[in-house]
Amino acid sequence: MRYRMDRKTNCELSVLGFGCMRLPKKGASIDQRAAEECMKYAIEKGVNYFDTAYIYPGSEVALGKFLAKGFRDKVYIATKLPPYMVKSLADAERILNTQLERLQTDRIDYYLMHMLPDTAVWRAMCGFGIEKWIEEKKQEGKIVRVGFSFHGSSEAFRALVDIYDWDFCQVQYNYLDENSQAGRRGIEYAQQKGLPVIIMEPLRGGRLAKLPPNAQAVWDNADRKLTAAQWALRFVWNHSAVTTLLSGMNSVEQVEQNCAAADMSAPDSLTQEERALFDEVKKQLGVTNLIGCTGCGYCMPCGANVDIPGVFRCYNEIGCDGYFTAQKEYIMCTTLKRMPSYASLCQKCGACKKKCPQGIDIPQELIRVKKKFEGVAQKTSRLAAHFMFK
């Protein structure tokens, strides 16, 4: 196993982390025996970072049962506090104590604000004293490091990085999301700030491990014989900003394959020819811009708070991921926020159109996005967000 340095605290993290959201199941419940078999094998191969969350059903309990069998001091535990469930310090205290009990430990090594959507939510949490609470928990030793996980635009990510002295951050990144969500610009910004970057969804929920035949053929014909999943992981590890990537492994075979890929990982190890293969795979997957936005951000900020590049990115994902996945991404990144940023907020002032280097009629395209995405599901999510952040 290879390791990279946590630049904040100078501890070594395995480049492969174990994501515990997708532990093996038996019926509707976690298969504890199978899960422990996978986790034990991962530790034997050198994996030392395990990620779970308060809202992952059964995950913290399953991980806690396993680590209590003599493995706790061999790993770093990461788990998450859901901001939308925290309206007071009493809520935060109750959730943390529940997590410590579930995990059968006295400390959380890497504690995240889960899916922190924007600076407005963080400011609201600061309003009831979350910063002071975090410092108290650190002094008590219950929390060692604090960070946040994020889904949204690169601009919003950079704003969150700057708003607090975080110890680390966690973002979605893979070869389909190189220029979306926090993206390459975001992880490079975090790197400049000295933050360790933990990567989630390196395989896009497993999609990049099981490709359609035309895309798989690109890897099959490559000089280097790796699985589609190993190629995808290598892409993430190729970036020096990445400290650890998380993989939701639910079989020993998956652990073995991912550890083998980790052993060959290194920053800047992809050749120019190998980089070109990723472009060809994306082409075969149908990654095309239905709206010709490059995500440059010159149109921002929007006076109506529309996340213009983010909105267009979600729309463009229809061509690659299909409507329902794109719709889910749209709701998650523009609607479930204290300060929403969806297309219909547009006031048609035209300021963005004047600044777009691609000459896109942005107000008109936002209408197109609104018609596609802002139906019953999005409106229901708007109501849910209203009550969550009230």
ROVO-569775 format. One record per residue (C-alpha): x, y, z; residue number from 0. Coordinates in nm, 4 decimals. Example, Ala and Ser with C-alpha at 12.3 -4.5 7.8 and 13.67 -1.06 7.14 Angstrom:
<atom east="1.2300" north="-0.4500" up="0.7800" nr="0"/>
<atom east="1.3670" north="-0.1060" up="0.7140" nr="1"/>
// end
This chain:
<atom east="0.0000" north="0.0000" up="0.0000" nr="0"/>
<atom east="0.1151" north="0.3512" up="-0.0757" nr="1"/>
<atom east="0.0568" north="0.6439" up="0.1566" nr="2"/>
<atom east="0.0298" north="1.0189" up="0.1221" nr="3"/>
<atom east="0.0848" north="1.2804" up="0.3876" nr="4"/>
<atom east="-0.1973" north="1.4615" up="0.5624" nr="5"/>
<atom east="-0.0495" north="1.8038" up="0.5084" nr="6"/>
<atom east="-0.2195" north="1.9496" up="0.8158" nr="7"/>
<atom east="-0.1123" north="1.6971" up="1.0779" nr="8"/>
<atom east="0.1737" north="1.5072" up="0.9098" nr="9"/>
<atom east="0.0172" north="1.1637" up="0.9476" nr="10"/>
<atom east="0.0245" north="0.9113" up="0.6635" nr="11"/>
<atom east="-0.3032" north="0.8024" up="0.5086" nr="12"/>
<atom east="-0.3379" north="0.5065" up="0.2753" nr="13"/>
<atom east="-0.4109" north="0.6277" up="-0.0769" nr="14"/>
<atom east="-0.7050" north="0.3842" up="-0.0751" nr="15"/>
<atom east="-0.9698" north="0.4441" up="0.1880" nr="16"/>
<atom east="-1.2579" north="0.2100" up="0.2737" nr="17"/>
<atom east="-1.5977" north="0.3688" up="0.2099" nr="18"/>
<atom east="-1.8519" north="0.2040" up="0.4388" nr="19"/>
<atom east="-2.1706" north="0.3245" up="0.2699" nr="20"/>
<atom east="-2.1945" north="0.0149" up="0.0511" nr="21"/>
<atom east="-2.1032" north="-0.2680" up="0.2870" nr="22"/>
<atom east="-2.2235" north="-0.6141" up="0.1711" nr="23"/>
<atom east="-2.5866" north="-0.6862" up="0.2488" nr="24"/>
<atom east="-2.7893" north="-0.9869" up="0.3542" nr="25"/>
<atom east="-3.1427" north="-0.8958" up="0.2625" nr="26"/>
<atom east="-3.2025" north="-0.5379" up="0.3753" nr="27"/>
<atom east="-2.9349" north="-0.5453" up="0.6468" nr="28"/>
<atom east="-2.5559" north="-0.5363" up="0.6474" nr="29"/>
<atom east="-2.3966" north="-0.8807" up="0.6333" nr="30"/>
<atom east="-2.1645" north="-0.8365" up="0.9327" nr="31"/>
<atom east="-1.9565" north="-1.1467" up="0.8609" nr="32"/>
<atom east="-1.8963" north="-1.0560" up="0.4967" nr="33"/>
<atom east="-1.8333" north="-0.6908" up="0.5851" nr="34"/>
<atom east="-1.5749" north="-0.7866" up="0.8471" nr="35"/>
<atom east="-1.4037" north="-1.0189" up="0.6025" nr="36"/>
<atom east="-1.3622" north="-0.7307" up="0.3563" nr="37"/>
<atom east="-1.2499" north="-0.4804" up="0.6199" nr="38"/>
<atom east="-1.0017" north="-0.7191" up="0.7805" nr="39"/>
<atom east="-0.8468" north="-0.7986" up="0.4428" nr="40"/>
<atom east="-0.8230" north="-0.4269" up="0.3639" nr="41"/>
<atom east="-0.6356" north="-0.3584" up="0.6879" nr="42"/>
<atom east="-0.4016" north="-0.6499" up="0.6169" nr="43"/>
<atom east="-0.3271" north="-0.4880" up="0.2790" nr="44"/>
<atom east="-0.2467" north="-0.1563" up="0.4475" nr="45"/>
<atom east="-0.5726" north="0.0426" up="0.4261" nr="46"/>
<atom east="-0.5903" north="0.2714" up="0.7299" nr="47"/>
<atom east="-0.8765" north="0.5161" up="0.6534" nr="48"/>
<atom east="-1.2408" north="0.4091" up="0.7052" nr="49"/>
<atom east="-1.5269" north="0.6420" up="0.6180" nr="50"/>
<atom east="-1.8865" north="0.6186" up="0.7403" nr="51"/>
<atom east="-2.1700" north="0.8572" up="0.8350" nr="52"/>
<atom east="-2.4490" north="0.9067" up="1.0868" nr="53"/>
<atom east="-2.7141" north="0.8612" up="0.8166" nr="54"/>
<atom east="-2.5706" north="0.5449" up="0.6526" nr="55"/>
<atom east="-2.8096" north="0.2753" up="0.7825" nr="56"/>
<atom east="-2.6238" north="0.0368" up="1.0106" nr="57"/>
<atom east="-2.2813" north="0.1440" up="0.8875" nr="58"/>
<atom east="-2.1395" north="0.3027" up="1.2032" nr="59"/>
<atom east="-2.2600" north="0.0095" up="1.4147" nr="60"/>
<atom east="-2.1088" north="-0.2463" up="1.1763" nr="61"/>
<atom east="-1.7764" north="-0.0638" up="1.1649" nr="62"/>
<atom east="-1.7735" north="-0.0238" up="1.5428" nr="63"/>
<atom east="-1.8346" north="-0.3959" up="1.6017" nr="64"/>
<atom east="-1.5467" north="-0.4828" up="1.3718" nr="65"/>
<atom east="-1.2959" north="-0.2312" up="1.5071" nr="66"/>
<atom east="-1.3703" north="-0.3379" up="1.8652" nr="67"/>
<atom east="-1.2088" north="-0.6736" up="1.7844" nr="68"/>
<atom east="-0.8616" north="-0.5249" up="1.8130" nr="69"/>
<atom east="-0.8458" north="-0.3082" up="1.5016" nr="70"/>
<atom east="-0.9334" north="0.0375" up="1.6356" nr="71"/>
<atom east="-0.5802" north="0.1674" up="1.6701" nr="72"/>
<atom east="-0.4838" north="0.0426" up="1.3248" nr="73"/>
<atom east="-0.7122" north="0.2879" up="1.1427" nr="74"/>
<atom east="-0.8399" north="0.6424" up="1.1237" nr="75"/>
<atom east="-1.2183" north="0.6732" up="1.1528" nr="76"/>
<atom east="-1.4038" north="0.9343" up="0.9505" nr="77"/>
<atom east="-1.7725" north="0.9983" up="1.0094" nr="78"/>
<atom east="-2.0127" north="1.2850" up="0.9506" nr="79"/>
<atom east="-2.2493" north="1.5271" up="1.1213" nr="80"/>
<atom east="-2.5568" north="1.6097" up="0.9049" nr="81"/>
<atom east="-2.6093" north="1.9911" up="0.9232" nr="82"/>
<atom east="-2.9769" north="1.9664" up="0.8288" nr="83"/>
<atom east="-3.0389" north="1.7632" up="1.1465" nr="84"/>
<atom east="-2.8559" north="2.0106" up="1.3688" nr="85"/>
<atom east="-3.0576" north="2.3092" up="1.4895" nr="86"/>
<atom east="-2.8725" north="2.3567" up="1.8180" nr="87"/>
<atom east="-2.5604" north="2.2512" up="2.0054" nr="88"/>
<atom east="-2.7755" north="1.9980" up="2.1911" nr="89"/>
<atom east="-2.8452" north="1.8270" up="1.8579" nr="90"/>
<atom east="-2.4750" north="1.8203" up="1.7694" nr="91"/>
<atom east="-2.3850" north="1.6824" up="2.1135" nr="92"/>
<atom east="-2.6497" north="1.4109" up="2.0956" nr="93"/>
<atom east="-2.5456" north="1.2983" up="1.7469" nr="94"/>
<atom east="-2.1741" north="1.2912" up="1.8296" nr="95"/>
<atom east="-2.2313" north="1.0891" up="2.1471" nr="96"/>
<atom east="-2.4488" north="0.8448" up="1.9516" nr="97"/>
<atom east="-2.1727" north="0.8072" up="1.6926" nr="98"/>
<atom east="-1.9065" north="0.7431" up="1.9565" nr="99"/>
<atom east="-2.1317" north="0.4768" up="2.1086" nr="100"/>
<atom east="-2.2053" north="0.3140" up="1.7721" nr="101"/>
<atom east="-1.8381" north="0.3140" up="1.6749" nr="102"/>
<atom east="-1.7303" north="0.1917" up="2.0218" nr="103"/>
<atom east="-1.4563" north="0.4517" up="2.0394" nr="104"/>
<atom east="-1.3618" north="0.7589" up="2.2393" nr="105"/>
<atom east="-1.2655" north="0.9744" up="1.9410" nr="106"/>
<atom east="-1.3434" north="1.0532" up="1.5780" nr="107"/>
<atom east="-1.0205" north="1.1070" up="1.3845" nr="108"/>
<atom east="-1.1779" north="1.2849" up="1.0863" nr="109"/>
<atom east="-1.5156" north="1.4505" up="1.1561" nr="110"/>
<atom east="-1.7040" north="1.6034" up="0.8636" nr="111"/>
<atom east="-1.9919" north="1.8429" up="0.8212" nr="112"/>
<atom east="-2.1873" north="1.6137" up="0.5883" nr="113"/>
<atom east="-2.2797" north="1.7561" up="0.2474" nr="114"/>
<atom east="-2.2255" north="2.1134" up="0.3637" nr="115"/>
<atom east="-2.4003" north="2.2917" up="0.0758" nr="116"/>
<atom east="-2.2854" north="2.6523" up="0.1059" nr="117"/>
<atom east="-2.1463" north="2.9234" up="0.3310" nr="118"/>
<atom east="-2.4977" north="3.0280" up="0.4382" nr="119"/>
<atom east="-2.5563" north="2.6974" up="0.6174" nr="120"/>
<atom east="-2.2173" north="2.7186" up="0.7864" nr="121"/>
<atom east="-2.2881" north="3.0752" up="0.9028" nr="122"/>
<atom east="-2.6208" north="2.9620" up="1.0440" nr="123"/>
<atom east="-2.4433" north="2.6867" up="1.2378" nr="124"/>
<atom east="-2.1904" north="2.9382" up="1.3621" nr="125"/>
<atom east="-2.4850" north="3.1454" up="1.4813" nr="126"/>
<atom east="-2.5651" north="2.8861" up="1.7483" nr="127"/>
<atom east="-2.2009" north="2.8284" up="1.8404" nr="128"/>
<atom east="-2.0767" north="2.5326" up="1.6352" nr="129"/>
<atom east="-1.7210" north="2.6725" up="1.6101" nr="130"/>
<atom east="-1.6838" north="2.6939" up="1.9863" nr="131"/>
<atom east="-1.8405" north="2.3485" up="2.0221" nr="132"/>
<atom east="-1.5896" north="2.1993" up="1.7765" nr="133"/>
<atom east="-1.2992" north="2.3521" up="1.9676" nr="134"/>
<atom east="-1.4369" north="2.2135" up="2.2947" nr="135"/>
<atom east="-1.4708" north="1.8648" up="2.1442" nr="136"/>
<atom east="-1.1152" north="1.8874" up="2.0129" nr="137"/>
<atom east="-0.9878" north="1.9830" up="2.3572" nr="138"/>
<atom east="-1.1821" north="1.6923" up="2.5072" nr="139"/>
<atom east="-1.0239" north="1.4628" up="2.2474" nr="140"/>
<atom east="-1.3587" north="1.3478" up="2.1063" nr="141"/>
<atom east="-1.2875" north="1.5101" up="1.7690" nr="142"/>
<atom east="-0.9333" north="1.5124" up="1.6337" nr="143"/>
<atom east="-0.9789" north="1.6901" up="1.2979" nr="144"/>
<atom east="-1.2774" north="1.8637" up="1.1405" nr="145"/>
<atom east="-1.3627" north="1.9024" up="0.7732" nr="146"/>
<atom east="-1.6565" north="1.9027" up="0.5348" nr="147"/>
<atom east="-1.7915" north="1.7003" up="0.2449" nr="148"/>
<atom east="-1.9340" north="1.8823" up="-0.0540" nr="149"/>
<atom east="-2.1431" north="1.8498" up="-0.3688" nr="150"/>
<atom east="-2.1784" north="2.1660" up="-0.5748" nr="151"/>
<atom east="-1.9909" north="2.4162" up="-0.7864" nr="152"/>
<atom east="-1.6197" north="2.4920" up="-0.7772" nr="153"/>
<atom east="-1.6931" north="2.8516" up="-0.6795" nr="154"/>
<atom east="-1.9095" north="2.7507" up="-0.3816" nr="155"/>
<atom east="-1.6448" north="2.4980" up="-0.2768" nr="156"/>
<atom east="-1.3692" north="2.7596" up="-0.2729" nr="157"/>
<atom east="-1.5880" north="2.9889" up="-0.0639" nr="158"/>
<atom east="-1.6351" north="2.7122" up="0.1930" nr="159"/>
<atom east="-1.2633" north="2.6377" up="0.2010" nr="160"/>
<atom east="-1.1991" north="3.0020" up="0.2921" nr="161"/>
<atom east="-1.4706" north="3.0494" up="0.5523" nr="162"/>
<atom east="-1.3112" north="2.8406" up="0.8316" nr="163"/>
<atom east="-0.9783" north="2.6897" up="0.9296" nr="164"/>
<atom east="-1.0671" north="2.3352" up="0.8201" nr="165"/>
<atom east="-0.8358" north="2.0391" up="0.8724" nr="166"/>
<atom east="-0.9412" north="1.8570" up="0.5527" nr="167"/>
<atom east="-1.2145" north="1.8374" up="0.2897" nr="168"/>
<atom east="-1.3961" north="1.5705" up="0.0895" nr="169"/>
<atom east="-1.5286" north="1.6063" up="-0.2664" nr="170"/>
<atom east="-1.6529" north="1.4019" up="-0.5606" nr="171"/>
<atom east="-1.3889" north="1.3606" up="-0.8320" nr="172"/>
<atom east="-1.3399" north="1.1208" up="-1.1226" nr="173"/>
<atom east="-1.2632" north="1.1450" up="-1.4918" nr="174"/>
<atom east="-1.6223" north="1.2413" up="-1.5707" nr="175"/>
<atom east="-1.6201" north="1.5131" up="-1.3032" nr="176"/>
<atom east="-1.2808" north="1.6634" up="-1.3807" nr="177"/>
<atom east="-1.4442" north="1.9951" up="-1.4701" nr="178"/>
<atom east="-1.7635" north="1.9694" up="-1.2654" nr="179"/>
<atom east="-1.8573" north="1.9839" up="-0.8971" nr="180"/>
<atom east="-1.5466" north="2.1042" up="-0.7077" nr="181"/>
<atom east="-1.3478" north="1.9693" up="-1.0014" nr="182"/>
<atom east="-0.9800" north="2.0012" up="-1.0744" nr="183"/>
<atom east="-0.9861" north="2.3719" up="-0.9936" nr="184"/>
<atom east="-1.1389" north="2.3024" up="-0.6564" nr="185"/>
<atom east="-0.8985" north="2.0310" up="-0.5441" nr="186"/>
<atom east="-0.6026" north="2.2362" up="-0.6632" nr="187"/>
<atom east="-0.7320" north="2.5312" up="-0.4607" nr="188"/>
<atom east="-0.7577" north="2.3117" up="-0.1509" nr="189"/>
<atom east="-0.4046" north="2.1906" up="-0.2164" nr="190"/>
<atom east="-0.2801" north="2.5495" up="-0.2314" nr="191"/>
<atom east="-0.4449" north="2.6072" up="0.1067" nr="192"/>
<atom east="-0.2646" north="2.3049" up="0.2518" nr="193"/>
<atom east="-0.5793" north="2.0944" up="0.2968" nr="194"/>
<atom east="-0.5765" north="1.7166" up="0.2615" nr="195"/>
<atom east="-0.8306" north="1.6197" up="-0.0056" nr="196"/>
<atom east="-1.0382" north="1.3048" up="0.0376" nr="197"/>
<atom east="-1.2095" north="1.1861" up="-0.2806" nr="198"/>
<atom east="-1.5503" north="1.0199" up="-0.2927" nr="199"/>
<atom east="-1.7250" north="0.8636" up="-0.5919" nr="200"/>
<atom east="-1.4044" north="0.7868" up="-0.7874" nr="201"/>
<atom east="-1.6097" north="0.5278" up="-0.9779" nr="202"/>
<atom east="-1.9299" north="0.7336" up="-0.9972" nr="203"/>
<atom east="-2.1228" north="0.4897" up="-0.7795" nr="204"/>
<atom east="-1.9740" north="0.1949" up="-0.9686" nr="205"/>
<atom east="-2.0693" north="0.3252" up="-1.3127" nr="206"/>
<atom east="-1.7068" north="0.3597" up="-1.4225" nr="207"/>
<atom east="-1.6387" north="-0.0004" up="-1.3235" nr="208"/>
<atom east="-1.9091" north="-0.1459" up="-1.5509" nr="209"/>
<atom east="-1.8910" north="0.0293" up="-1.8858" nr="210"/>
<atom east="-2.0950" north="-0.0351" up="-2.1999" nr="211"/>
<atom east="-1.9086" north="-0.2477" up="-2.4578" nr="212"/>
<atom east="-1.8028" north="0.0437" up="-2.6806" nr="213"/>
<atom east="-1.6379" north="0.2249" up="-2.3898" nr="214"/>
<atom east="-1.4910" north="-0.0916" up="-2.2357" nr="215"/>
<atom east="-1.3265" north="-0.1673" up="-2.5688" nr="216"/>
<atom east="-1.0994" north="0.1352" up="-2.5195" nr="217"/>
<atom east="-0.9496" north="-0.0216" up="-2.2068" nr="218"/>
<atom east="-0.9443" north="-0.3690" up="-2.3597" nr="219"/>
<atom east="-0.7290" north="-0.2395" up="-2.6456" nr="220"/>
<atom east="-0.4918" north="-0.0400" up="-2.4249" nr="221"/>
<atom east="-0.1308" north="-0.1557" up="-2.3961" nr="222"/>
<atom east="-0.1623" north="-0.1759" up="-2.0172" nr="223"/>
<atom east="-0.4113" north="-0.4389" up="-1.9091" nr="224"/>
<atom east="-0.6155" north="-0.3049" up="-1.6183" nr="225"/>
<atom east="-0.9824" north="-0.3258" up="-1.5270" nr="226"/>
<atom east="-1.2069" north="-0.0277" up="-1.5969" nr="227"/>
<atom east="-1.2194" north="0.0384" up="-1.2223" nr="228"/>
<atom east="-0.8393" north="0.0362" up="-1.1904" nr="229"/>
<atom east="-0.8067" north="0.2857" up="-1.4770" nr="230"/>
<atom east="-1.0594" north="0.5145" up="-1.3072" nr="231"/>
<atom east="-0.8782" north="0.4960" up="-0.9743" nr="232"/>
<atom east="-0.5435" north="0.5676" up="-1.1418" nr="233"/>
<atom east="-0.6929" north="0.8840" up="-1.2913" nr="234"/>
<atom east="-0.7773" north="1.0161" up="-0.9438" nr="235"/>
<atom east="-0.4463" north="0.9167" up="-0.7870" nr="236"/>
<atom east="-0.2621" north="1.0822" up="-1.0744" nr="237"/>
<atom east="-0.3396" north="1.4208" up="-0.9194" nr="238"/>
<atom east="-0.0978" north="1.5336" up="-0.6494" nr="239"/>
<atom east="-0.3754" north="1.7222" up="-0.4671" nr="240"/>
<atom east="-0.5456" north="1.3940" up="-0.3765" nr="241"/>
<atom east="-0.4573" north="1.2460" up="-0.0385" nr="242"/>
<atom east="-0.6958" north="0.9511" up="-0.0206" nr="243"/>
<atom east="-0.9795" north="0.8176" up="-0.2339" nr="244"/>
<atom east="-1.2708" north="0.6224" up="-0.0936" nr="245"/>
<atom east="-1.4028" north="0.3068" up="-0.2516" nr="246"/>
<atom east="-1.7158" north="0.1264" up="-0.1368" nr="247"/>
<atom east="-1.5818" north="-0.2281" up="-0.1521" nr="248"/>
<atom east="-1.8249" north="-0.5134" up="-0.0815" nr="249"/>
<atom east="-1.6181" north="-0.8186" up="-0.1704" nr="250"/>
<atom east="-1.2652" north="-0.9384" up="-0.0969" nr="251"/>
<atom east="-1.2073" north="-0.9499" up="-0.4710" nr="252"/>
<atom east="-1.2833" north="-0.5780" up="-0.5010" nr="253"/>
<atom east="-1.0498" north="-0.5012" up="-0.2110" nr="254"/>
<atom east="-0.7742" north="-0.7045" up="-0.3766" nr="255"/>
<atom east="-0.8163" north="-0.5344" up="-0.7147" nr="256"/>
<atom east="-0.8271" north="-0.1846" up="-0.5646" nr="257"/>
<atom east="-0.5219" north="-0.2496" up="-0.3481" nr="258"/>
<atom east="-0.3350" north="-0.3706" up="-0.6575" nr="259"/>
<atom east="-0.4260" north="-0.0453" up="-0.8320" nr="260"/>
<atom east="-0.3142" north="0.1522" up="-0.5258" nr="261"/>
<atom east="0.0261" north="-0.0152" up="-0.5372" nr="262"/>
<atom east="0.0862" north="0.1304" up="-0.8844" nr="263"/>
<atom east="-0.0516" north="0.4750" up="-0.8043" nr="264"/>
<atom east="0.1650" north="0.7854" up="-0.8150" nr="265"/>
<atom east="0.1106" north="1.1529" up="-0.8934" nr="266"/>
<atom east="0.1690" north="1.2456" up="-1.2577" nr="267"/>
<atom east="0.2230" north="0.8827" up="-1.3579" nr="268"/>
<atom east="-0.0223" north="0.8768" up="-1.6491" nr="269"/>
<atom east="0.1408" north="0.9186" up="-1.9870" nr="270"/>
<atom east="0.0062" north="1.1523" up="-2.2507" nr="271"/>
<atom east="-0.1188" north="0.8509" up="-2.4452" nr="272"/>
<atom east="-0.3002" north="0.7161" up="-2.1388" nr="273"/>
<atom east="-0.4614" north="1.0545" up="-2.0763" nr="274"/>
<atom east="-0.5931" north="1.0423" up="-2.4317" nr="275"/>
<atom east="-0.7610" north="0.7107" up="-2.3561" nr="276"/>
<atom east="-0.9787" north="0.8762" up="-2.0922" nr="277"/>
<atom east="-1.0933" north="1.1312" up="-2.3492" nr="278"/>
<atom east="-1.1868" north="0.8475" up="-2.5831" nr="279"/>
<atom east="-1.3807" north="0.6652" up="-2.3102" nr="280"/>
<atom east="-1.5742" north="0.9839" up="-2.2346" nr="281"/>
<atom east="-1.6485" north="1.0200" up="-2.6033" nr="282"/>
<atom east="-1.7789" north="0.6641" up="-2.6166" nr="283"/>
<atom east="-1.9927" north="0.7307" up="-2.3090" nr="284"/>
<atom east="-2.1598" north="1.0167" up="-2.4900" nr="285"/>
<atom east="-2.0144" north="1.2971" up="-2.2811" nr="286"/>
<atom east="-2.1286" north="1.5918" up="-2.4886" nr="287"/>
<atom east="-2.2310" north="1.9442" up="-2.4026" nr="288"/>
<atom east="-2.5993" north="1.9939" up="-2.4816" nr="289"/>
<atom east="-2.5298" north="2.3523" up="-2.3751" nr="290"/>
<atom east="-2.1865" north="2.4749" up="-2.4800" nr="291"/>
<atom east="-2.0771" north="2.5837" up="-2.1326" nr="292"/>
<atom east="-1.7113" north="2.5213" up="-2.0452" nr="293"/>
<atom east="-1.7571" north="2.5957" up="-1.6743" nr="294"/>
<atom east="-1.5184" north="2.8923" up="-1.6873" nr="295"/>
<atom east="-1.7303" north="3.0926" up="-1.4419" nr="296"/>
<atom east="-1.6875" north="3.4291" up="-1.6152" nr="297"/>
<atom east="-2.0657" north="3.4754" up="-1.5898" nr="298"/>
<atom east="-2.0516" north="3.4625" up="-1.2103" nr="299"/>
<atom east="-2.1499" north="3.5855" up="-0.9624" nr="300"/>
<atom east="-2.5167" north="3.5994" up="-1.0536" nr="301"/>
<atom east="-2.7191" north="3.8725" up="-0.8831" nr="302"/>
<atom east="-3.0094" north="3.6290" up="-0.8420" nr="303"/>
<atom east="-2.7775" north="3.3593" up="-0.7008" nr="304"/>
<atom east="-2.8233" north="3.1195" up="-0.9931" nr="305"/>
<atom east="-2.5289" north="2.8787" up="-1.0112" nr="306"/>
<atom east="-2.5061" north="2.9163" up="-1.3893" nr="307"/>
<atom east="-2.2124" north="2.6777" up="-1.4565" nr="308"/>
<atom east="-2.3527" north="2.4240" up="-1.2101" nr="309"/>
<atom east="-2.7018" north="2.4372" up="-1.3605" nr="310"/>
<atom east="-2.5640" north="2.3864" up="-1.7117" nr="311"/>
<atom east="-2.3358" north="2.1052" up="-1.5948" nr="312"/>
<atom east="-2.6346" north="1.9136" up="-1.4566" nr="313"/>
<atom east="-2.8231" north="1.9634" up="-1.7826" nr="314"/>
<atom east="-2.5260" north="1.8421" up="-1.9847" nr="315"/>
<atom east="-2.5121" north="1.5245" up="-1.7742" nr="316"/>
<atom east="-2.8336" north="1.4084" up="-1.9423" nr="317"/>
<atom east="-2.6282" north="1.3040" up="-2.2453" nr="318"/>
<atom east="-2.3970" north="1.0856" up="-2.0377" nr="319"/>
<atom east="-2.5896" north="0.9722" up="-1.7309" nr="320"/>
<atom east="-2.9508" north="0.9974" up="-1.8394" nr="321"/>
<atom east="-3.2321" north="1.2203" up="-1.7231" nr="322"/>
<atom east="-3.2978" north="1.0768" up="-1.3776" nr="323"/>
<atom east="-2.9344" north="1.0877" up="-1.2638" nr="324"/>
<atom east="-2.9006" north="1.4416" up="-1.3976" nr="325"/>
<atom east="-3.2244" north="1.5428" up="-1.2227" nr="326"/>
<atom east="-3.0969" north="1.4021" up="-0.8924" nr="327"/>
<atom east="-2.7700" north="1.5929" up="-0.9330" nr="328"/>
<atom east="-2.9625" north="1.9122" up="-1.0117" nr="329"/>
<atom east="-3.1726" north="1.8847" up="-0.6966" nr="330"/>
<atom east="-2.8751" north="1.8000" up="-0.4771" nr="331"/>
<atom east="-2.6528" north="2.0800" up="-0.6098" nr="332"/>
<atom east="-2.9013" north="2.3645" up="-0.6612" nr="333"/>
<atom east="-3.2084" north="2.3034" up="-0.4468" nr="334"/>
<atom east="-3.1195" north="2.1342" up="-0.1168" nr="335"/>
<atom east="-2.9408" north="2.4434" up="0.0106" nr="336"/>
<atom east="-3.0142" north="2.7283" up="0.2476" nr="337"/>
<atom east="-2.9500" north="2.9639" up="-0.0441" nr="338"/>
<atom east="-3.0888" north="2.7846" up="-0.3523" nr="339"/>
<atom east="-2.9291" north="2.8395" up="-0.6921" nr="340"/>
<atom east="-3.1661" north="2.6798" up="-0.9452" nr="341"/>
<atom east="-3.2456" north="2.8121" up="-1.2919" nr="342"/>
<atom east="-3.5860" north="2.9685" up="-1.2293" nr="343"/>
<atom east="-3.4327" north="3.2252" up="-0.9926" nr="344"/>
<atom east="-3.3035" north="3.4043" up="-1.3043" nr="345"/>
<atom east="-3.4271" north="3.7658" up="-1.3324" nr="346"/>
<atom east="-3.3298" north="3.7913" up="-1.7023" nr="347"/>
<atom east="-3.1076" north="4.0928" up="-1.6398" nr="348"/>
<atom east="-2.8701" north="3.9793" up="-1.9168" nr="349"/>
<atom east="-2.5476" north="4.0684" up="-1.7310" nr="350"/>
<atom east="-2.4221" north="3.7098" up="-1.7585" nr="351"/>
<atom east="-2.4842" north="3.6954" up="-2.1335" nr="352"/>
<atom east="-2.2523" north="3.9915" up="-2.1910" nr="353"/>
<atom east="-1.9688" north="3.8196" up="-2.0023" nr="354"/>
<atom east="-1.9912" north="3.4710" up="-2.1594" nr="355"/>
<atom east="-1.6846" north="3.4010" up="-2.3804" nr="356"/>
<atom east="-1.8833" north="3.1289" up="-2.5601" nr="357"/>
<atom east="-2.1598" north="3.3699" up="-2.6563" nr="358"/>
<atom east="-2.4284" north="3.1574" up="-2.4883" nr="359"/>
<atom east="-2.7721" north="3.3163" up="-2.4501" nr="360"/>
<atom east="-2.7675" north="3.2276" up="-2.0817" nr="361"/>
<atom east="-3.1150" north="3.3549" up="-1.9797" nr="362"/>
<atom east="-3.2728" north="3.1612" up="-2.2655" nr="363"/>
<atom east="-3.0816" north="2.8435" up="-2.1834" nr="364"/>
<atom east="-3.1841" north="2.8748" up="-1.8184" nr="365"/>
<atom east="-3.5462" north="2.8624" up="-1.9320" nr="366"/>
<atom east="-3.4601" north="2.5409" up="-2.1150" nr="367"/>
<atom east="-3.3126" north="2.3937" up="-1.7973" nr="368"/>
<atom east="-3.6109" north="2.5071" up="-1.5894" nr="369"/>
<atom east="-3.8541" north="2.3289" up="-1.8229" nr="370"/>
<atom east="-3.6473" north="2.0112" up="-1.8056" nr="371"/>
<atom east="-3.5717" north="1.9885" up="-1.4346" nr="372"/>
<atom east="-3.8125" north="2.1982" up="-1.2314" nr="373"/>
<atom east="-4.1116" north="1.9687" up="-1.2115" nr="374"/>
<atom east="-4.2805" north="1.7965" up="-0.9198" nr="375"/>
<atom east="-3.9629" north="1.6342" up="-0.7803" nr="376"/>
<atom east="-3.7701" north="1.9602" up="-0.7694" nr="377"/>
<atom east="-4.0629" north="2.1562" up="-0.6225" nr="378"/>
<atom east="-4.1048" north="1.8913" up="-0.3523" nr="379"/>
<atom east="-3.7344" north="1.9212" up="-0.2757" nr="380"/>
<atom east="-3.7707" north="2.2985" up="-0.2493" nr="381"/>
<atom east="-4.0344" north="2.2512" up="0.0201" nr="382"/>
<atom east="-3.8135" north="1.9975" up="0.1995" nr="383"/>
<atom east="-3.5197" north="2.2393" up="0.1897" nr="384"/>
<atom east="-3.7380" north="2.5155" up="0.3290" nr="385"/>
<atom east="-3.8243" north="2.3073" up="0.6342" nr="386"/>
<atom east="-3.4729" north="2.1631" up="0.6730" nr="387"/>
<atom east="-3.3067" north="2.5025" up="0.6887" nr="388"/>
<atom east="-3.5876" north="2.6989" up="0.8517" nr="389"/>
// end
